[in-house]
Amino acid sequence: MFEKIFKLKENGTDIKTEVLAGITTFMTMAYIICVQPVVLSKCGMDFGAVMTATCISSAIATLLMGIMANYPIALAPAMGHNFFFAFTVCLGMGIPWQTALGAVFISGALFIILSFVGIREHIVDAVPQSLKSGIAVGIGFLIAFVGLQWSGIVTKDPAIMVKLGDLKSGPVMLSIFGVTVITTFMLLKIRGAILLGIVGTTLLGLHLKILNFHGIAKIPPSIGPTFLQLDIVGAFNLGLLTVIFIFFFLDLFDTIGTLIGIAEEADLMKDGKLPRARQALLSDAIGTVGGAILGTSTVTSYIESSSGVAEGGRTGLANVVTSSLFLIALFFYPLIRTVGEGVTVNQSELHPVVAPALIVVGSLLFKGITKIKWGDVSESIPAFLTLVIMPLTFSITEGISFGFISYSFLKCISGRHREAHWIVHVFAILFVLRYIFL
């Protein structure tokens, strides 16, 4: 049955590999189950209900991606989008969270419409190879940078922005141990290196009392306080058109950036194009709508899925596993909280168990840098700006923006504007207008 649905042999994988990949992906993105309720509770949403909505929406969207597109790309509420939702829209603009959920729903509904007509698919196909490679490397750079910060190896500094952290600190040493274990297992070609590293780091952290054990399981919190509480009518207010556009805008390019990045890592691209892109984008859009109905911010494809790809995941069967774990997580939240627990060191919150996986996964995505045409300035500069802006701004969207704008500009001034798809030029103009007016 699995062979018929997911075409395992055709994709050079097997059930064991896909199960391992699905577990690994879940372990590297499980932190969102803890983070999302904290962020959205700041604007008045019920902590427990948001946690439940996060698990259920992630499970549904991830399963849809696996069945509809047959890709090992998991989905969950997006980091960055949740901060925009809570701190900019709700707290900054004074908009009720119910209305903000309505805006998320509208942006997702618009995505569904565009997915059916194939516009989003054409956008993915129109992105030039140099930018695709730059996006993949940039995402890897961003993942690694976040991992270095969450490990405490790199820390903020008021004078020079970032500096080397306290390597003698217990949590930092625990992260270094995790990176060492993972890379050693990878060098020895031991399957499941990332997952085994996470497990080993967790056990050591508990033994050294760096991590706190919060228990095993409990009954899931009620979703009632957030389920169907969205205010769609209120979101159609003229003053919220900008908010809807930004939700739409962020989801579109974060999704495309993530799909391209992970597809490049998994060798899923065919002649520079992503097969079944329409199905992948549609499942992402449905996930956003479903998340808004359940009571959480924008649901989108997760760059952490690259950890499962690194373990050999190539089909949607990995997503079935990840989806199931999100549902199981409803009952084992205390244990997941232990794995993704934040440890405060010098006023910085570290995640010493998850960080090593992010550092290693980020490094794996750097191989795409060899596909950039460094001898052609009109190709290399846009790719460079794309890959360097992402980690420096903590935004996939900004990296893509700079890449599109510079690519279109350089092709035009060199008299080679036809080398760029017209969609690239259109979005370059839209990006410029965004910076001017938004």
N, C-alpha and C positions, 0 to 999 in steps of 0.2 A: 504493500500500500504506500509506504513512504517513498519507494523508488518511483512509483507511478506519479505521485503528486509532486515530488520535489526533484526528480531526476538526479539522484545522488551520483550514479556512475558517470553520467554525462558531465557533471561538474567536478569530478575527481575527488569525491569525498565519500564518507560512510556515516552510519548512524552514530557510532561512538564519537567520531570527530565533531559532528554537529551538536551532539549533546554537550560535549565539553566546551565548545565554542559558545553555546547558549548560556551555560552557567558562568563562563568567564565574562561575557558581556554584562550579564546581570550584576555580577559582583563589582564591576568597575563603575556601574551607573546607579547602584543601589543607594548611594548617598542622597540622591534626589528625594527619596522617600522621607529622609530626615530634614533636608533643607527646605523643601517646598512648604510644609506646614509652618515652619518658623517665619519664612518670608511673608506668606499671605496672611498669617495671623496678625501681622503688623497693621493691616488695614481693616481689621475687625472680623475676619473670617475664622470660623471654628477650626482649631488646630487638628482635632481628631478627624473631622469630616474631610478636611483638605488631604490628610494623609490617606484616607480611604479612597477619595476621588482620584488621587495621584496613582495609586496602585491599580485601580480598575481601569482608568483611562489608558494607562501605559500598557496594560495587558491586552486590551481590545485593539489599540492601534498597532502594537507590535505584531499581534496575530494577523491582522489584516495585511500588513506589509509582507509577512511570511507567506500567506496563502495567495494573495493577489499578485505580488511581484516576484515571489520566490527569492527574496534577498535577505541576508543575515543582518539586517539593519533595524535595530530596536528603536522604539520611540518612547518619549516621556516628556513631561513639562520642561520647557527649555530654560536653562540658566540664562540670565540676562533679560529674557522676556518677562520672567516673574518679577524681577526688580523694577522693570518699566511699569508693569501692571500695578504693583503695590506702592512704590515710592513716587513715581512720576504721575501716574493717572489718578490713583486713589488719594494718596496723601498730599501730593503736590498740587493737583488740580481740584481736589475736593470732590471727586466723583465717587459715588457709592460703588462698592465692589460688585453689587448686582448689575449695575449699568456697565461696568467695565467688562464683566463676563458677557454681557450682551454684545459689546463691541468685538470681543474675541470670537463669538459665535458668528457674527456677520462676516468678519474677515475670513473665517474658515469656510462659510457657505460660498463666498466669492471664489475661494480656491477650488471648491468642488466643481463649480461651473466652468472655470478655466481649465480644469483638468480634463473635463469631458470634451472640450473643444480642442484640446491639445496644445494650447498656447505655452503652458509651462514646459511641456516636452520639447517644443521647438526651442525654447530658451536654453535648455540643457544642451541640445545638439549644436546650438549656435556658438557656444563658448569655445574659443580657440584653444588648441592643445597647450600652448605655453601658459595660458591662464589656468587651465585645468590642473596642470602640474604645479603651478604656483599656489593654487588653492589647496591642493593636497599637502604640499610642504608647509604652507602657512598654518593649516589645521594641526599638523604634527608639531610645529613650533609652539602653537598655542597650548596644546595638550601638555607638552613637556614643560613649558613655562609655569603652567598652573600646578603641575606635579612638583616642580622644584619649590614653588612657594608653599604648597600644602605640606611639603616634607620639612620645610624650615631650612633647607640647604641654601636657598636664596630668600632674603627678607628685605623689607622696605627700608629705605634710608632717606631722611628729609633733605640731605645735601646732594646725594648722587642717585636718588630714586631707589636703586636696589643695591644690595651688597651681599657678601657671603654671610650666612647665618652662623649660629653658635653650634659648631659641629660636635661639641662635647655634651650638648643637651640630650637627655634620654630619648625624647620623641624623634629628634633629628637622627640620632644613631640608629633608632629602630627603622626609620625610613631607608637609611643607607644599607642596613641589613637586608631589607626587602628588595632593594634594587640588586644587591649582590646575589641573593638567592635566585631571583628571576633570571638574571643574565647568565648565571652559572648553569642553571637548568637548561636555558636556551642553547648555550654553547655545547652542552652535552647531548643536545637534541632530545630532551625529555619532554614528551607531550604534556600539555597542561602546565607549562612552566609558570605562566602568569597566575593562574588559579592557585597552584601549589605555593607560590610566593606569598599570595594574599593570606592563605590559611596559616602558613608558617609564621608570618609577621604578626598575625592576630594572636596566635598562641604565645609567642614570645612577649608581646605587649601585655597580655593578661598575666603572664608569669612575673614580669618585672613591675606589675601594677602601674604601668603607664596608661593602660586602658582600664575602664571600669566595666564590669560585667553587669548587664542590666536584666538578666533573666533570659528565658527561652521563648515563651509564648503567652499570648493573652487574647481575649475576644476582640475582634476588630471594632473600632469606633463606628458609630452611626454616621451615615452619609447624609442624613436628613437635613441638617442645617444649611447645606449648600446645593443639594440636588434640586434641579429645576427652579433655582432662585434667580436665574439670569433675567435681566430687564432688557429685552430686545427692542421694545418700542422706545424706551428712553435713550437707547444707544443711537437711534436714528436722528437725534438732535443735531442740528447743523454744527454746533460747536464741537461735536465729537467726530466729525468727518476726518480730521487730522489724526485723531487717535486710531480710528479704524484703519486709515491708510498706513500708519506706522506699524500696527500689528500685522497687517497684510504684507507690508514691505519687508519687515524683519523675518517673517516666517518664510517668505518666498526665497530670499537669498541665503538664509541660514540653511534651509532645506537643500537647495541646489548645491551649495558649497559642501555640505556634509555628504550628500549622495555621490558627488563627483570624487571627493576625497577618499571615501571608503571604497568606491568602485575601482578607483585607481589602485588602491592597496590590494584588493582582492582579484585584480586582473579581470574585472567584469566588463570593462569597456571594450566595445567592438568597433574598430575603425574610428576611434575617437568619440563614439556615441554610446549612450547608456541604453541597452535593451530594456524593454518594459518600463521605460521611464514614466509613461502615463499612469500605469498601475501603481508605481511607487509613490508618485506625487499625489494621486487620488487617495491612497490609504493615509498619507500624511494629512491631507486636508480633512478627511473624515475624523481623524484623531483629534484635530483641533476643535471641530464641532462637538464631538462627543465629550471632550474634556470640559468645554464650557457648560454643557448640560449637567455634567456631574458636579462641577464646581472647582475647576482649576484653570490656570492660565494656559497659554498656547502650548499644545503638544506637538513636538516635531522630532525629526530624525536625530539621533544622538551620535556624536563623534566618538563616544566611548565604544560604539559597536566595533570599532577597528581593533579592539582588544580580542574580541571573538574571532574576527577575521585573521588576526595574527596567530590564533590557535588552530586555524584551518577551516573555519566556518565559511561555507560558500552558498548555502541555500536557506530557504525559509524554514527548514526544520529547526535550525538554531533558534529562530524567532519563536517557534512553538514552545521550546524549552524556556526561553527568557520570559515569554508571556505567562507561562504556568507558574514560574517563580515569583512573578509580581503578585499573582493571586495568593500563592502560598505565603508571601511576605505579609499579607494582611494579618496572619496569625502569629508570625514570628518577628514582629517589629522590634521587640526588645533586643533580639540577637543581632539583627541588622544594624541597629543603632550602635551596638558594640563595635562592629566592623568599621562603620563609617564615622565613628565618634571623633569629635573635635577636641583637641588638647590645646589649652592656652599656654603659650610660651612667649614671654616678653610682649604681652598684649596682642599677640598674633594667634589666630586659631589655626592649628595644624591638623592634618588628617594623615597620620603616619602610616596607616595600612593601605589606603587607596592611592596615595601619592606615588609609591614606587611603580605601580602598574601604569600610571599615566606617563611617567618619565620614559619608561621602556617603550610603550606604544607610540609616544610622540616621536621617538628616535626612528622607529620603523617606517614612519611616513616620509622620512627625509629622502628616501631613495628616488622619489619622483623628481628630484632636483636635476638629475642627469638628463631628463627629457626636455628641459628648457633650452631653447636655441640661444645660447649665450653670445654667439657671434653676431646676432641681429639685434640691434638696440631697440627696434620697434617691438620686439618680442621679449627681450630680456628685462628691460626696465619695468614694463607693466607686471611681469611675473614677480620681479623682485619687490616691487611696491606691495603687491598682493600678499606675498608671504611674510613681509616684515611688518606691515601695518596690523595684521590680525593679532599677533601677540602683544604688540605695543599698545593697542587700543582695547584689547580683550574683546574684540568684535570681529566675527567672520564677515558681517555685513560691510563694515568699513574697509576691510581688506579687498573685498570684491568691488566695492565702489571705486577705490583708487585704481584698481586694475583695469576696470572697464573704461574709466575716463582717460587714463593715460594711454591705453591701447588704441582707442578711437582717435585720440589727438595725434599720436605719433604716426599712425597709419595715414591720417589725412595730410599732415604737413610733409610727409615723404612722398605724397602722390600715389599711395598704395591703398587708398580707402576701400577699394573693392575686395581686398584680402580679408577684410573684416565683414562678418555678416551684418546685415542692416539692423538686426535686433541689438547687436553690440552698440552700434551708434545711437540707436533710440534710447537704450538704457543709460548710456553715457550721458546723454542730455538730461534724462530724468534725474540721474545722480547729481549732476551739477545744480539743477533746479532745487533738489532737496537740500543741498548745502546752503543755497542762497536764501530760500524761503522757510526752511524748517530748522 
